[in-house]
């Protein structure tokens, strides 16, 4: 017996939005093994880190927003998407705190990340600032320090 009001479980990797992102918009689906090779590509890259859409509904929004952002700016040469369970493992390297996240690289070097969802104008502005910035080290995840 199914409870009223419950949604069917979403299978991310067979969902039409994910398949469109990969098949029509040219995003590579990366995992922990293929991600290092993706970062070897020269030029500007954007990687979308997404979570399980059954736990985080914003994942589905990111599947629509990221291709539109890549199309609108015209600067992004390489695009990838990293989903669960690999996204959590790889994300710790880049120090973002909210999901989904768009992480930008130039020649494999970290430029910055837009984490969480934004209004379109804010997203475009932040992504543009990051894409025109110089590479630097990603922020650390941060460990709270307390004095005794």
N, CA, C and O atoms as a GROMACS GRO file, in nm:
protein
  592
    1UNK      N    1   0.084  -0.118   0.000
    1UNK     CA    2   0.000   0.000   0.000
    1UNK      C    3   0.089   0.124   0.000
    1UNK      O    4   0.178   0.137   0.084
    2UNK      N    5   0.065   0.214  -0.093
    2UNK     CA    6   0.144   0.336  -0.104
    2UNK      C    7   0.079   0.446  -0.023
    2UNK      O    8  -0.043   0.465  -0.027
    3UNK      N    9   0.161   0.519   0.049
    3UNK     CA   10   0.110   0.630   0.126
    3UNK      C   11   0.071   0.743   0.034
    3UNK      O   12   0.138   0.769  -0.067
    4UNK      N   13  -0.038   0.812   0.068
    4UNK     CA   14  -0.079   0.926  -0.012
    4UNK      C   15   0.022   1.039   0.005
    4UNK      O   16   0.073   1.062   0.114
    5UNK      N   17   0.050   1.107  -0.103
    5UNK     CA   18   0.140   1.221  -0.096
    5UNK      C   19   0.287   1.186  -0.113
    5UNK      O   20   0.371   1.276  -0.114
    6UNK      N   21   0.320   1.059  -0.125
    6UNK     CA   22   0.460   1.024  -0.146
    6UNK      C   23   0.489   1.022  -0.295
    6UNK      O   24   0.406   0.978  -0.375
    7UNK      N   25   0.605   1.069  -0.331
    7UNK     CA   26   0.646   1.073  -0.470
    7UNK      C   27   0.724   0.948  -0.505
    7UNK      O   28   0.791   0.890  -0.419
    8UNK      N   29   0.715   0.906  -0.630
    8UNK     CA   30   0.797   0.791  -0.670
    8UNK      C   31   0.944   0.828  -0.662
    8UNK      O   32   0.982   0.944  -0.684
    9UNK      N   33   1.027   0.730  -0.633
    9UNK     CA   34   1.171   0.753  -0.622
    9UNK      C   35   1.227   0.790  -0.759
    9UNK      O   36   1.196   0.727  -0.860
   10UNK      N   37   1.311   0.893  -0.760
   10UNK     CA   38   1.373   0.941  -0.883
   10UNK      C   39   1.505   0.868  -0.903
   10UNK      O   40   1.591   0.867  -0.814
   11UNK      N   41   1.522   0.807  -1.020
   11UNK     CA   42   1.649   0.746  -1.059
   11UNK      C   43   1.724   0.851  -1.140
   11UNK      O   44   1.695   0.870  -1.259
   12UNK      N   45   1.818   0.918  -1.078
   12UNK     CA   46   1.888   1.031  -1.138
   12UNK      C   47   1.947   0.997  -1.274
   12UNK      O   48   1.926   1.070  -1.371
   13UNK      N   49   2.020   0.886  -1.283
   13UNK     CA   50   2.096   0.855  -1.403
   13UNK      C   51   2.013   0.810  -1.522
   13UNK      O   52   2.064   0.801  -1.633
   14UNK      N   53   1.884   0.781  -1.500
   14UNK     CA   54   1.796   0.749  -1.613
   14UNK      C   55   1.689   0.856  -1.633
   14UNK      O   56   1.603   0.843  -1.720
   15UNK      N   57   1.695   0.961  -1.553
   15UNK     CA   58   1.595   1.068  -1.564
   15UNK      C   59   1.616   1.146  -1.694
   15UNK      O   60   1.731   1.172  -1.732
   16UNK      N   61   1.508   1.185  -1.762
   16UNK     CA   62   1.521   1.259  -1.889
   16UNK      C   63   1.603   1.388  -1.879
   16UNK      O   64   1.673   1.423  -1.974
   17UNK      N   65   1.597   1.459  -1.767
   17UNK     CA   66   1.676   1.582  -1.754
   17UNK      C   67   1.825   1.552  -1.748
   17UNK      O   68   1.906   1.624  -1.807
   18UNK      N   69   1.862   1.446  -1.676
   18UNK     CA   70   2.003   1.407  -1.670
   18UNK      C   71   2.050   1.360  -1.808
   18UNK      O   72   2.158   1.398  -1.854
   19UNK      N   73   1.970   1.277  -1.874
   19UNK     CA   74   2.007   1.225  -2.006
   19UNK      C   75   2.019   1.338  -2.108
   19UNK      O   76   2.107   1.335  -2.194
   20UNK      N   77   1.932   1.438  -2.100
   20UNK     CA   78   1.940   1.552  -2.190
   20UNK      C   79   2.068   1.632  -2.165
   20UNK      O   80   2.134   1.676  -2.259
   21UNK      N   81   2.101   1.649  -2.037
   21UNK     CA   82   2.223   1.723  -2.002
   21UNK      C   83   2.346   1.657  -2.064
   21UNK      O   84   2.434   1.725  -2.116
   22UNK      N   85   2.349   1.525  -2.059
   22UNK     CA   86   2.464   1.450  -2.111
   22UNK      C   87   2.457   1.435  -2.263
   22UNK      O   88   2.554   1.465  -2.334
   23UNK      N   89   2.345   1.390  -2.313
   23UNK     CA   90   2.334   1.356  -2.456
   23UNK      C   91   2.314   1.476  -2.548
   23UNK      O   92   2.366   1.477  -2.660
   24UNK      N   93   2.240   1.576  -2.503
   24UNK     CA   94   2.212   1.690  -2.590
   24UNK      C   95   2.300   1.811  -2.561
   24UNK      O   96   2.336   1.886  -2.652
   25UNK      N   97   2.334   1.831  -2.434
   25UNK     CA   98   2.411   1.950  -2.396
   25UNK      C   99   2.561   1.923  -2.380
   25UNK      O  100   2.638   2.015  -2.354
   26UNK      N  101   2.602   1.799  -2.396
   26UNK     CA  102   2.744   1.766  -2.400
   26UNK      C  103   2.817   1.763  -2.266
   26UNK      O  104   2.939   1.778  -2.263
   27UNK      N  105   2.745   1.745  -2.157
   27UNK     CA  106   2.811   1.731  -2.027
   27UNK      C  107   2.864   1.589  -2.014
   27UNK      O  108   2.792   1.493  -2.043
   28UNK      N  109   2.989   1.576  -1.972
   28UNK     CA  110   3.044   1.444  -1.944
   28UNK      C  111   2.999   1.402  -1.804
   28UNK      O  112   3.003   1.482  -1.711
   29UNK      N  113   2.956   1.280  -1.790
   29UNK     CA  114   2.923   1.227  -1.658
   29UNK      C  115   3.050   1.167  -1.600
   29UNK      O  116   3.100   1.065  -1.648
   30UNK      N  117   3.102   1.232  -1.496
   30UNK     CA  118   3.230   1.190  -1.437
   30UNK      C  119   3.209   1.120  -1.304
   30UNK      O  120   3.112   1.145  -1.232
   31UNK      N  121   3.301   1.033  -1.272
   31UNK     CA  122   3.306   0.970  -1.141
   31UNK      C  123   3.446   0.993  -1.084
   31UNK      O  124   3.525   1.066  -1.142
   32UNK      N  125   3.475   0.930  -0.972
   32UNK     CA  126   3.605   0.954  -0.906
   32UNK      C  127   3.722   0.911  -0.993
   32UNK      O  128   3.833   0.963  -0.978
   33UNK      N  129   3.699   0.817  -1.084
   33UNK     CA  130   3.807   0.769  -1.170
   33UNK      C  131   3.826   0.855  -1.296
   33UNK      O  132   3.939   0.873  -1.340
   34UNK      N  133   3.718   0.907  -1.352
   34UNK     CA  134   3.728   0.985  -1.477
   34UNK      C  135   3.744   1.135  -1.452
   34UNK      O  136   3.784   1.208  -1.543
   35UNK      N  137   3.714   1.181  -1.332
   35UNK     CA  138   3.723   1.324  -1.303
   35UNK      C  139   3.865   1.379  -1.321
   35UNK      O  140   3.880   1.486  -1.380
   36UNK      N  141   3.970   1.311  -1.273
   36UNK     CA  142   4.106   1.364  -1.294
   36UNK      C  143   4.140   1.383  -1.442
   36UNK      O  144   4.207   1.480  -1.478
   37UNK      N  145   4.095   1.293  -1.529
   37UNK     CA  146   4.120   1.309  -1.672
   37UNK      C  147   4.044   1.428  -1.727
   37UNK      O  148   4.095   1.501  -1.813
   38UNK      N  149   3.923   1.449  -1.679
   38UNK     CA  150   3.845   1.564  -1.725
   38UNK      C  151   3.920   1.694  -1.694
   38UNK      O  152   3.925   1.785  -1.777
   39UNK      N  153   3.978   1.703  -1.575
   39UNK     CA  154   4.050   1.825  -1.535
   39UNK      C  155   4.176   1.849  -1.617
   39UNK      O  156   4.232   1.959  -1.611
   40UNK      N  157   4.223   1.752  -1.691
   40UNK     CA  158   4.342   1.769  -1.775
   40UNK      C  159   4.315   1.851  -1.901
   40UNK      O  160   4.408   1.892  -1.969
   41UNK      N  161   4.188   1.874  -1.931
   41UNK     CA  162   4.154   1.944  -2.055
   41UNK      C  163   4.194   2.090  -2.047
   41UNK      O  164   4.174   2.155  -1.944
   42UNK      N  165   4.250   2.143  -2.156
   42UNK     CA  166   4.287   2.286  -2.157
   42UNK      C  167   4.164   2.374  -2.174
   42UNK      O  168   4.065   2.334  -2.236
   43UNK      N  169   4.172   2.494  -2.120
   43UNK     CA  170   4.063   2.590  -2.136
   43UNK      C  171   3.972   2.594  -2.014
   43UNK      O  172   4.004   2.539  -1.909
   44UNK      N  173   3.860   2.661  -2.032
   44UNK     CA  174   3.764   2.684  -1.923
   44UNK      C  175   3.667   2.567  -1.913
   44UNK      O  176   3.607   2.525  -2.011
   45UNK      N  177   3.653   2.516  -1.791
   45UNK     CA  178   3.563   2.404  -1.764
   45UNK      C  179   3.468   2.437  -1.651
   45UNK      O  180   3.502   2.512  -1.559
   46UNK      N  181   3.349   2.381  -1.659
   46UNK     CA  182   3.250   2.392  -1.551
   46UNK      C  183   3.208   2.252  -1.512
   46UNK      O  184   3.176   2.169  -1.597
   47UNK      N  185   3.210   2.226  -1.381
   47UNK     CA  186   3.168   2.096  -1.329
   47UNK      C  187   3.050   2.119  -1.236
   47UNK      O  188   3.057   2.201  -1.144
   48UNK      N  189   2.942   2.046  -1.260
   48UNK     CA  190   2.822   2.056  -1.177
   48UNK      C  191   2.824   1.940  -1.078
   48UNK      O  192   2.823   1.824  -1.118
   49UNK      N  193   2.827   1.973  -0.951
   49UNK     CA  194   2.821   1.873  -0.845
   49UNK      C  195   2.677   1.866  -0.796
   49UNK      O  196   2.621   1.966  -0.750
   50UNK      N  197   2.617   1.747  -0.806
   50UNK     CA  198   2.477   1.732  -0.766
   50UNK      C  199   2.463   1.618  -0.666
   50UNK      O  200   2.547   1.529  -0.657
   51UNK      N  201   2.355   1.624  -0.593
   51UNK     CA  202   2.324   1.525  -0.490
   51UNK      C  203   2.207   1.438  -0.536
   51UNK      O  204   2.152   1.459  -0.644
   52UNK      N  205   2.170   1.344  -0.454
   52UNK     CA  206   2.056   1.257  -0.478
   52UNK      C  207   1.929   1.342  -0.482
   52UNK      O  208   1.896   1.409  -0.383
   53UNK      N  209   1.856   1.343  -0.594
   53UNK     CA  210   1.737   1.426  -0.605
   53UNK      C  211   1.624   1.384  -0.511
   53UNK      O  212   1.530   1.461  -0.489
   54UNK      N  213   1.631   1.265  -0.456
   54UNK     CA  214   1.530   1.221  -0.360
   54UNK      C  215   1.552   1.286  -0.224
   54UNK      O  216   1.460   1.295  -0.143
   55UNK      N  217   1.673   1.331  -0.200
   55UNK     CA  218   1.705   1.400  -0.075
   55UNK      C  219   1.713   1.551  -0.094
   55UNK      O  220   1.685   1.628  -0.002
   56UNK      N  221   1.752   1.592  -0.214
   56UNK     CA  222   1.775   1.734  -0.241
   56UNK      C  223   1.709   1.769  -0.375
   56UNK      O  224   1.764   1.743  -0.481
   57UNK      N  225   1.591   1.827  -0.367
   57UNK     CA  226   1.513   1.857  -0.487
   57UNK      C  227   1.581   1.957  -0.579
   57UNK      O  228   1.552   1.960  -0.699
   58UNK      N  229   1.672   2.040  -0.526
   58UNK     CA  230   1.741   2.139  -0.608
   58UNK      C  231   1.827   2.075  -0.717
   58UNK      O  232   1.865   2.141  -0.814
   59UNK      N  233   1.857   1.947  -0.701
   59UNK     CA  234   1.934   1.875  -0.802
   59UNK      C  235   1.866   1.886  -0.938
   59UNK      O  236   1.933   1.909  -1.039
   60UNK      N  237   1.737   1.869  -0.942
   60UNK     CA  238   1.664   1.872  -1.068
   60UNK      C  239   1.673   2.011  -1.131
   60UNK      O  240   1.682   2.024  -1.253
   61UNK      N  241   1.670   2.116  -1.049
   61UNK     CA  242   1.686   2.252  -1.099
   61UNK      C  243   1.823   2.270  -1.164
   61UNK      O  244   1.835   2.332  -1.269
   62UNK      N  245   1.927   2.215  -1.100
   62UNK     CA  246   2.064   2.228  -1.153
   62UNK      C  247   2.077   2.162  -1.289
   62UNK      O  248   2.155   2.209  -1.373
   63UNK      N  249   2.003   2.055  -1.313
   63UNK     CA  250   2.010   1.986  -1.441
   63UNK      C  251   1.956   2.072  -1.555
   63UNK      O  252   1.990   2.050  -1.671
   64UNK      N  253   1.874   2.169  -1.522
   64UNK     CA  254   1.819   2.262  -1.621
   64UNK      C  255   1.903   2.390  -1.628
   64UNK      O  256   1.930   2.441  -1.736
   65UNK      N  257   1.944   2.440  -1.512
   65UNK     CA  258   2.015   2.568  -1.504
   65UNK      C  259   2.155   2.561  -1.564
   65UNK      O  260   2.196   2.651  -1.637
   66UNK      N  261   2.230   2.456  -1.533
   66UNK     CA  262   2.370   2.448  -1.576
   66UNK      C  263   2.385   2.452  -1.729
   66UNK      O  264   2.470   2.526  -1.778
   67UNK      N  265   2.307   2.376  -1.805
   67UNK     CA  266   2.321   2.387  -1.950
   67UNK      C  267   2.285   2.526  -2.004
   67UNK      O  268   2.347   2.574  -2.099
   68UNK      N  269   2.187   2.589  -1.942
   68UNK     CA  270   2.149   2.724  -1.984
   68UNK      C  271   2.261   2.824  -1.955
   68UNK      O  272   2.288   2.913  -2.036
   69UNK      N  273   2.325   2.810  -1.841
   69UNK     CA  274   2.437   2.898  -1.807
   69UNK      C  275   2.552   2.878  -1.906
   69UNK      O  276   2.609   2.975  -1.956
   70UNK      N  277   2.585   2.753  -1.935
   70UNK     CA  278   2.694   2.724  -2.029
   70UNK      C  279   2.663   2.782  -2.167
   70UNK      O  280   2.751   2.835  -2.234
   71UNK      N  281   2.538   2.770  -2.209
   71UNK     CA  282   2.496   2.821  -2.340
   71UNK      C  283   2.499   2.974  -2.343
   71UNK      O  284   2.539   3.033  -2.443
   72UNK      N  285   2.456   3.036  -2.234
   72UNK     CA  286   2.443   3.182  -2.233
   72UNK      C  287   2.577   3.255  -2.229
   72UNK      O  288   2.590   3.364  -2.285
   73UNK      N  289   2.676   3.196  -2.164
   73UNK     CA  290   2.803   3.269  -2.151
   73UNK      C  291   2.896   3.242  -2.269
   73UNK      O  292   2.976   3.330  -2.304
   74UNK      N  293   2.889   3.126  -2.330
   74UNK     CA  294   2.969   3.096  -2.447
   74UNK      C  295   3.119   3.080  -2.423
   74UNK      O  296   3.193   3.058  -2.519
   75UNK      N  297   3.165   3.091  -2.300
   75UNK     CA  298   3.308   3.080  -2.270
   75UNK      C  299   3.349   2.941  -2.228
   75UNK      O  300   3.467   2.905  -2.237
   76UNK      N  301   3.254   2.863  -2.182
   76UNK     CA  302   3.284   2.732  -2.123
   76UNK      C  303   3.311   2.631  -2.234
   76UNK      O  304   3.224   2.603  -2.317
   77UNK      N  305   3.433   2.577  -2.234
   77UNK     CA  306   3.473   2.483  -2.338
   77UNK      C  307   3.441   2.339  -2.303
   77UNK      O  308   3.412   2.257  -2.391
   78UNK      N  309   3.445   2.307  -2.173
   78UNK     CA  310   3.425   2.169  -2.129
   78UNK      C  311   3.327   2.169  -2.012
   78UNK      O  312   3.333   2.254  -1.923
   79UNK      N  313   3.235   2.072  -2.014
   79UNK     CA  314   3.131   2.065  -1.911
   79UNK      C  315   3.123   1.922  -1.859
   79UNK      O  316   3.133   1.825  -1.934
   80UNK      N  317   3.104   1.912  -1.728
   80UNK     CA  318   3.089   1.780  -1.667
   80UNK      C  319   2.988   1.787  -1.555
   80UNK      O  320   2.960   1.894  -1.501
   81UNK      N  321   2.933   1.673  -1.522
   81UNK     CA  322   2.843   1.660  -1.408
   81UNK      C  323   2.892   1.543  -1.325
   81UNK      O  324   2.926   1.437  -1.377
   82UNK      N  325   2.894   1.564  -1.193
   82UNK     CA  326   2.934   1.459  -1.099
   82UNK      C  327   2.818   1.440  -1.002
   82UNK      O  328   2.778   1.532  -0.932
   83UNK      N  329   2.765   1.319  -1.001
   83UNK     CA  330   2.652   1.289  -0.914
   83UNK      C  331   2.690   1.195  -0.803
   83UNK      O  332   2.806   1.158  -0.787
   84UNK      N  333   2.589   1.156  -0.724
   84UNK     CA  334   2.615   1.066  -0.612
   84UNK      C  335   2.658   0.928  -0.662
   84UNK      O  336   2.616   0.887  -0.770
   85UNK      N  337   2.738   0.857  -0.589
   85UNK     CA  338   2.802   0.892  -0.461
   85UNK      C  339   2.934   0.967  -0.479
   85UNK      O  340   2.994   1.011  -0.381
   86UNK      N  341   2.978   0.981  -0.602
   86UNK     CA  342   3.109   1.042  -0.628
   86UNK      C  343   3.116   1.190  -0.592
   86UNK      O  344   3.222   1.239  -0.552
   87UNK      N  345   3.006   1.261  -0.606
   87UNK     CA  346   3.007   1.405  -0.581
   87UNK      C  347   3.051   1.438  -0.438
   87UNK      O  348   3.131   1.529  -0.418
   88UNK      N  349   3.000   1.366  -0.341
   88UNK     CA  350   3.038   1.392  -0.201
   88UNK      C  351   3.186   1.366  -0.178
   88UNK      O  352   3.253   1.442  -0.107
   89UNK      N  353   3.238   1.261  -0.238
   89UNK     CA  354   3.380   1.226  -0.221
   89UNK      C  355   3.470   1.332  -0.282
   89UNK      O  356   3.572   1.369  -0.223
   90UNK      N  357   3.434   1.382  -0.400
   90UNK     CA  358   3.518   1.480  -0.468
   90UNK      C  359   3.497   1.622  -0.417
   90UNK      O  360   3.588   1.705  -0.423
   91UNK      N  361   3.379   1.651  -0.367
   91UNK     CA  362   3.345   1.788  -0.325
   91UNK      C  363   3.431   1.839  -0.211
   91UNK      O  364   3.456   1.959  -0.204
   92UNK      N  365   3.476   1.754  -0.125
   92UNK     CA  366   3.554   1.800  -0.009
   92UNK      C  367   3.680   1.874  -0.052
   92UNK      O  368   3.731   1.957   0.023
   93UNK      N  369   3.729   1.845  -0.171
   93UNK     CA  370   3.848   1.911  -0.222
   93UNK      C  371   3.823   2.058  -0.252
   93UNK      O  372   3.915   2.139  -0.249
   94UNK      N  373   3.698   2.093  -0.281
   94UNK     CA  374   3.668   2.227  -0.329
   94UNK      C  375   3.598   2.316  -0.228
   94UNK      O  376   3.568   2.432  -0.259
   95UNK      N  377   3.570   2.268  -0.111
   95UNK     CA  378   3.526   2.350   0.001
   95UNK      C  379   3.392   2.420  -0.010
   95UNK      O  380   3.365   2.509   0.069
   96UNK      N  381   3.308   2.383  -0.106
   96UNK     CA  382   3.177   2.449  -0.108
   96UNK      C  383   3.088   2.388  -0.002
   96UNK      O  384   3.105   2.272   0.037
   97UNK      N  385   2.992   2.467   0.042
   97UNK     CA  386   2.912   2.426   0.158
   97UNK      C  387   2.766   2.395   0.123
   97UNK      O  388   2.696   2.331   0.202
   98UNK      N  389   2.721   2.439   0.007
   98UNK     CA  390   2.581   2.416  -0.031
   98UNK      C  391   2.574   2.342  -0.165
   98UNK      O  392   2.664   2.351  -0.248
   99UNK      N  393   2.464   2.270  -0.181
   99UNK     CA  394   2.441   2.190  -0.302
   99UNK      C  395   2.322   2.246  -0.377
   99UNK      O  396   2.233   2.303  -0.314
  100UNK      N  397   2.316   2.233  -0.505
  100UNK     CA  398   2.419   2.191  -0.598
  100UNK      C  399   2.527   2.298  -0.610
  100UNK      O  400   2.510   2.410  -0.561
  101UNK      N  401   2.638   2.265  -0.674
  101UNK     CA  402   2.747   2.361  -0.691
  101UNK      C  403   2.800   2.356  -0.834
  101UNK      O  404   2.811   2.249  -0.894
  102UNK      N  405   2.830   2.473  -0.886
  102UNK     CA  406   2.895   2.486  -1.015
  102UNK      C  407   3.038   2.527  -0.986
  102UNK      O  408   3.062   2.634  -0.930
  103UNK      N  409   3.133   2.444  -1.025
  103UNK     CA  410   3.274   2.469  -0.994
  103UNK      C  411   3.347   2.492  -1.127
  103UNK      O  412   3.331   2.417  -1.223
  104UNK      N  413   3.429   2.598  -1.130
  104UNK     CA  414   3.495   2.640  -1.253
  104UNK      C  415   3.646   2.619  -1.243
  104UNK      O  416   3.707   2.639  -1.138
  105UNK      N  417   3.703   2.577  -1.356
  105UNK     CA  418   3.846   2.550  -1.367
  105UNK      C  419   3.898   2.610  -1.498
  105UNK      O  420   3.827   2.615  -1.598
  106UNK      N  421   4.022   2.655  -1.496
  106UNK     CA  422   4.090   2.693  -1.620
  106UNK      C  423   4.217   2.611  -1.628
  106UNK      O  424   4.301   2.617  -1.538
  107UNK      N  425   4.232   2.535  -1.734
  107UNK     CA  426   4.347   2.447  -1.753
  107UNK      C  427   4.366   2.356  -1.632
  107UNK      O  428   4.479   2.328  -1.591
  108UNK      N  429   4.255   2.310  -1.575
  108UNK     CA  430   4.259   2.220  -1.461
  108UNK      C  431   4.282   2.286  -1.327
  108UNK      O  432   4.285   2.217  -1.225
  109UNK      N  433   4.299   2.417  -1.325
  109UNK     CA  434   4.324   2.490  -1.201
  109UNK      C  435   4.194   2.554  -1.152
  109UNK      O  436   4.117   2.609  -1.231
  110UNK      N  437   4.172   2.547  -1.022
  110UNK     CA  438   4.049   2.595  -0.960
  110UNK      C  439   4.035   2.747  -0.973
  110UNK      O  440   4.128   2.822  -0.945
  111UNK      N  441   3.916   2.789  -1.016
  111UNK     CA  442   3.884   2.932  -1.023
  111UNK      C  443   3.786   2.975  -0.914
  111UNK      O  444   3.799   3.084  -0.858
  112UNK      N  445   3.689   2.889  -0.885
  112UNK     CA  446   3.589   2.924  -0.784
  112UNK      C  447   3.463   2.842  -0.804
  112UNK      O  448   3.452   2.761  -0.896
  113UNK      N  449   3.367   2.864  -0.714
  113UNK     CA  450   3.242   2.788  -0.718
  113UNK      C  451   3.124   2.877  -0.682
  113UNK      O  452   3.134   2.968  -0.599
  114UNK      N  453   3.014   2.847  -0.745
  114UNK     CA  454   2.885   2.905  -0.706
  114UNK      C  455   2.810   2.790  -0.642
  114UNK      O  456   2.770   2.696  -0.710
  115UNK      N  457   2.791   2.798  -0.511
  115UNK     CA  458   2.722   2.688  -0.443
  115UNK      C  459   2.582   2.730  -0.403
  115UNK      O  460   2.559   2.843  -0.361
  116UNK      N  461   2.488   2.637  -0.418
  116UNK     CA  462   2.348   2.665  -0.392
  116UNK      C  463   2.285   2.734  -0.512
  116UNK      O  464   2.353   2.773  -0.607
  117UNK      N  465   2.154   2.747  -0.507
  117UNK     CA  466   2.081   2.811  -0.616
  117UNK      C  467   2.075   2.961  -0.596
  117UNK      O  468   2.079   3.010  -0.483
  118UNK      N  469   2.066   3.034  -0.706
  118UNK     CA  470   2.060   3.180  -0.706
  118UNK      C  471   1.953   3.226  -0.803
  118UNK      O  472   1.905   3.148  -0.886
  119UNK      N  473   1.915   3.353  -0.791
  119UNK     CA  474   1.838   3.415  -0.897
  119UNK      C  475   1.926   3.416  -1.021
  119UNK      O  476   2.048   3.424  -1.010
  120UNK      N  477   1.867   3.408  -1.139
  120UNK     CA  478   1.943   3.397  -1.262
  120UNK      C  479   2.047   3.508  -1.276
  120UNK      O  480   2.163   3.480  -1.307
  121UNK      N  481   2.007   3.633  -1.253
  121UNK     CA  482   2.100   3.746  -1.268
  121UNK      C  483   2.218   3.733  -1.173
  121UNK      O  484   2.332   3.762  -1.211
  122UNK      N  485   2.193   3.690  -1.052
  122UNK     CA  486   2.302   3.672  -0.955
  122UNK      C  487   2.394   3.557  -0.995
  122UNK      O  488   2.516   3.567  -0.982
  123UNK      N  489   2.335   3.450  -1.045
  123UNK     CA  490   2.415   3.335  -1.090
  123UNK      C  491   2.506   3.375  -1.206
  123UNK      O  492   2.625   3.342  -1.205
  124UNK      N  493   2.453   3.445  -1.303
  124UNK     CA  494   2.532   3.486  -1.419
  124UNK      C  495   2.644   3.580  -1.376
  124UNK      O  496   2.757   3.567  -1.422
  125UNK      N  497   2.613   3.674  -1.288
  125UNK     CA  498   2.714   3.770  -1.240
  125UNK      C  499   2.826   3.697  -1.165
  125UNK      O  500   2.944   3.721  -1.193
  126UNK      N  501   2.790   3.610  -1.072
  126UNK     CA  502   2.891   3.538  -0.994
  126UNK      C  503   2.975   3.446  -1.082
  126UNK      O  504   3.097   3.439  -1.067
  127UNK      N  505   2.911   3.376  -1.173
  127UNK     CA  506   2.984   3.286  -1.263
  127UNK      C  507   3.080   3.366  -1.351
  127UNK      O  508   3.193   3.324  -1.374
  128UNK      N  509   3.035   3.480  -1.400
  128UNK     CA  510   3.120   3.564  -1.485
  128UNK      C  511   3.243   3.614  -1.409
  128UNK      O  512   3.354   3.613  -1.462
  129UNK      N  513   3.222   3.657  -1.284
  129UNK     CA  514   3.335   3.701  -1.201
  129UNK      C  515   3.436   3.588  -1.182
  129UNK      O  516   3.557   3.609  -1.191
  130UNK      N  517   3.385   3.469  -1.156
  130UNK     CA  518   3.473   3.354  -1.133
  130UNK      C  519   3.548   3.318  -1.261
  130UNK      O  520   3.668   3.293  -1.258
  131UNK      N  521   3.477   3.315  -1.373
  131UNK     CA  522   3.540   3.275  -1.500
  131UNK      C  523   3.649   3.372  -1.544
  131UNK      O  524   3.740   3.334  -1.618
  132UNK      N  525   3.641   3.497  -1.499
  132UNK     CA  526   3.742   3.596  -1.535
  132UNK      C  527   3.847   3.616  -1.425
  132UNK      O  528   3.929   3.707  -1.434
  133UNK      N  529   3.844   3.532  -1.324
  133UNK     CA  530   3.940   3.544  -1.214
  133UNK      C  531   4.065   3.460  -1.242
  133UNK      O  532   4.070   3.381  -1.336
  134UNK      N  533   4.163   3.480  -1.158
  134UNK     CA  534   4.287   3.403  -1.166
  134UNK      C  535   4.273   3.274  -1.085
  134UNK      O  536   4.203   3.272  -0.984
  135UNK      N  537   4.338   3.166  -1.128
  135UNK     CA  538   4.334   3.042  -1.050
  135UNK      C  539   4.393   3.062  -0.911
  135UNK      O  540   4.484   3.142  -0.891
  136UNK      N  541   4.339   2.988  -0.815
  136UNK     CA  542   4.388   2.993  -0.678
  136UNK      C  543   4.352   2.862  -0.608
  136UNK      O  544   4.282   2.777  -0.665
  137UNK      N  545   4.399   2.846  -0.488
  137UNK     CA  546   4.367   2.725  -0.412
  137UNK      C  547   4.221   2.729  -0.369
  137UNK      O  548   4.170   2.836  -0.334
  138UNK      N  549   4.154   2.616  -0.372
  138UNK     CA  550   4.016   2.611  -0.322
  138UNK      C  551   4.014   2.638  -0.172
  138UNK      O  552   4.112   2.611  -0.101
  139UNK      N  553   3.902   2.692  -0.123
  139UNK     CA  554   3.892   2.712   0.021
  139UNK      C  555   3.890   2.578   0.092
  139UNK      O  556   3.842   2.478   0.038
  140UNK      N  557   3.940   2.577   0.212
  140UNK     CA  558   3.935   2.452   0.288
  140UNK      C  559   3.794   2.435   0.343
  140UNK      O  560   3.718   2.530   0.354
  141UNK      N  561   3.763   2.313   0.376
  141UNK     CA  562   3.631   2.284   0.432
  141UNK      C  563   3.616   2.355   0.566
  141UNK      O  564   3.506   2.398   0.602
  142UNK      N  565   3.724   2.367   0.637
  142UNK     CA  566   3.720   2.440   0.764
  142UNK      C  567   3.685   2.350   0.881
  142UNK      O  568   3.585   2.278   0.879
  143UNK      N  569   3.768   2.357   0.980
  143UNK     CA  570   3.746   2.283   1.104
  143UNK      C  571   3.734   2.386   1.214
  143UNK      O  572   3.828   2.462   1.236
  144UNK      N  573   3.622   2.390   1.284
  144UNK     CA  574   3.610   2.491   1.389
  144UNK      C  575   3.715   2.472   1.498
  144UNK      O  576   3.744   2.361   1.541
  145UNK      N  577   3.770   2.583   1.540
  145UNK     CA  578   3.871   2.581   1.645
  145UNK      C  579   3.814   2.649   1.768
  145UNK      O  580   3.760   2.759   1.759
  146UNK      N  581   3.825   2.583   1.881
  146UNK     CA  582   3.775   2.641   2.007
  146UNK      C  583   3.889   2.646   2.104
  146UNK      O  584   3.972   2.555   2.111
  147UNK      N  585   3.893   2.753   2.179
  147UNK     CA  586   3.996   2.759   2.284
  147UNK      C  587   3.942   2.692   2.410
  147UNK      O  588   3.821   2.689   2.434
  148UNK      N  589   4.032   2.640   2.487
  148UNK     CA  590   3.992   2.568   2.608
  148UNK      C  591   4.010   2.658   2.728
  148UNK      O  592   3.982   2.618   2.841
   0.00000   0.00000   0.00000
